[in-house]
Amino acid sequence: MRSRRRPVVVRYCIVNGDDFGASRGINRGILAAHHGGVLTSASLMVNTPYTEDAVLRSREAPELSLGLHVNFTNEGGPALVDLGDVEACRVELGRQFDRFLELVGTVPTHVDSHHNVHNRPELLPCFLELARDHGLPLRGHSGVRYFSKFYGQWNGETHPEQISTDSLLAMLAAEFGEGITELSCHPGYVDADFDSPYLAERELELRTLCDSALPVALTQLGIQLIGFRDVPATLANGAG
């Protein structure tokens, strides 16, 4: 009796760079990770002094999926909106979405938020409504699995081993299953005037994402790189 062939399991990975627009160094780093590495998508902050620089750089990368990184909390400074005022957050969310349209000329390919404030129970309905109205994946609340372990700091201490090439390869092999998984990352170059608790780690992430071992390993693992703009068609073809 002829044995039945097992169905081919296809695994997809989106490598998404957060904080696009936070500084010139981060903008340069995200484009470097895209052009010279495995980064396929980025999430844009629309209310920083370096937003327009990020938008200009993105035009050099037509294959880069560009989403909205909603920024209520800022980086190294006071919050931009009272997180306890749901209506104020709803208004600011709409304002940032409209600003993205104005800057980029298209709707974002996905939505997430700085410091993941969209997961706050009182704010999540606002984000879900926006995502539903525009048919967009919202981080952690769509057919795309969110993977956050590629991060080089916890408890205020730097853990460079967590964002090394060996660590990322082990994560890809052990934790990226069938369907679509978003690997969130924070690559960038450090600018002297950028204030953040996550600094040196950004350049370490960038180095890892540009390691030539990654494309080889992805092929061997049967993991296909896609961007967020590919999600609708990929899900329609049965992934997820």
N, C-alpha and C positions, 0 to 999 in steps of 0.2 A: 504494500500500500504506500502510495506516495505521501510523504509528510507534508502537512500544510506549512506554508511559509508564514512566519510571524510578521505581523504588520510592522512597517518601519516607523519607529518613534522619532518624530521630528521635534527638536528642541530649538527654540528661538530665544535670542538674547538681545535686549535693547540696552546699550550702555549710555546712560544719561548723565550729563554734567550739570549739576546744580550751580546756582549763583552766577549765571552768565549776566554780566552787567555790574557786578559788585565792585570790580576794579579793573584797571587796564591789564594788570598782570593775569588776573583770572580770565579775562577775555582772550588774551593771547594764549594762555595755557589750554583753554577749551578748544580753540582752533588747532593748536598743535596736536592735541590728543585726537582730534578728528582727522586731520590730514596725515599724521604720522603714526596713528595708533588705531584703537578699536572703538573709539567713541562715535556714536551714531546720532545722538540727540542731545539737545541742551534745553535748559529751562531759563527763560529770560526774566530778570527783574526790570520792571518798566519805570521805576521811580528813583533811580540813582543818578549821580553825576556822570556815570560811565555807561548808561543805557544806550545812548546813541552810538557810542563807539562799538558796543557789542553788535548792534543792528548793522552797522556798516561792515563789520568783519564777517557777519553771517552771510552777507551777499557774495562773499568769496567762497562760500561753501553751499552750493545749491542742493546738495544731497543731505545736508544736516537738517533733521527734524527740529522744529523750534516750538517749544511750548511756553506756557505762562507760569512763572515762579512767583506766585502771589506773595507780596512782601508787606506784612503788617508789623513785623517786629524789628526790622532793620538789623544791622550788624555792628555791634560795639557802640550802640547809642540808644536813645529812648525809643519806645514803641511808637509807631506812626499812627496807631489807632487804638482806642481802648478795647481790648479783647473781651471785656465784659459787656460791652454795648453791641448787642447782636445787630441792631439796625444800622449802626455806624459801620460795622464790618461789612454788612451786605452792600451798603452804598459804595464803600471803598473797593470791594471786590468788583462791582460793576464798573467802577471808574478805571481800575487797572486793566480789566478786560478791554474796555473801549480804547485805552491808551495803547494796548498791544495792537489792536486793529489799525490804529492811526500810524503807528511806527512801522509795522511790518507789512501791512496791506492785505493780510489774510488772517483767518482765525488761527489760534494756536493748534498744534497737533495734539496737545495734551495739557493737563492742568495739575500742578502740585503747589506746595507752599513752603516758604522759608520756615525752618524749624517745625515743619509739619503741623502748623496750627490748624489746618483743615480737619484734623482728626479730633479736635476738641468737640465734645458732644453738642455743645450749643451752637457751634459754627458749621459743623458738618452738613446740616440741611441746606445751608446757603450754597455751599460748594457743590453739593449733589444736584441742586436745582440748576445751577449754571452749567454743569457738565451735561446734564440731561437735555437742557434747552438747545445746546449746540452740538450734541452727539460726540462729546469728547471723553477720552479716558481720564478719570481722576485717580491719582496715585492711591493704590491700595483698595480701590473701590470699582474695579473694572475687571475685564477678562485678562488683565496683565498682572501677574504676581509681582509684588514689590520685595526686593532683596536689598537690605540695608547694612549687611555685615562688613562690607568693604569700607571700613572707616577706621582711621588710625588713632582714635583718642577715646578714652572713657575715664570717668572719675578724675578728670582734670589731668590725666597723665597721657603722654604720647606712647603709642604702641606701633612703631614702624613695621614690626614683623607682620602685623595684621594687613598691611597694604603692600606687602612684597609680592613679587611675581609668584613665588612658590605658594604663598597663601591664597592668592586669587585662583591659581590653577587648581588647588585643592577644593576651593569653594565651587568652581565650575563643575568639577568632576562629581562632587558629592551632593550638591544641593540644587542643581539646575535640572529640573525634570521636564516632563512633557509639557508642551504649551509655550507660552510667552512669559519670560521673566525680565523685569527691569532691574538692572544693576545700577544703583545710584552711586555717583562718585562726585568728587569735589577737586578736580585738577586745577592747577593754576601756578603762576609765578608769583612770588611774594614781592609786593610793593612796600616801600618804606612807610607810605602814608595810609596803608590799609590796616585797620584795627580789627582783629578777630582772634578768638582763642584758638582757631584752627588755621595755622599758618604753614609751618615747615612741612606738615603732612601733605599739603596740596602739591608741593613739588615732588614728594615721594610718590604720590598717586600718579602724577603725570608720567614719571619715569616708568612706572609699572605698566600703565596703559599703552605706552609706546614700545614696550618690549617685543622684539620680533618673535619671541617664543609663543605669544598669545595666539596669533592667527593659526599657527601650526596646531596648537593644542585644541583650538575650537573645531578645526576640521576633524581631528582625530576623535573628538568627543561627539561629533555629529551635531554641533550647535551652530546655528546659522544666525549671523548678525542681521538685525533689521532696525529700522527707525520707527518712531511712533507713527509716522505717516503711513507706514505699512500695516498697522494693526488692523484696520477694518477688513482689508482683503485677506489677511492672514487668518483672522478669526472666522471669516466667511468660508475659508477653505478647511475649517475643521480643527484649527489649533485652539488650545485652551481647555 
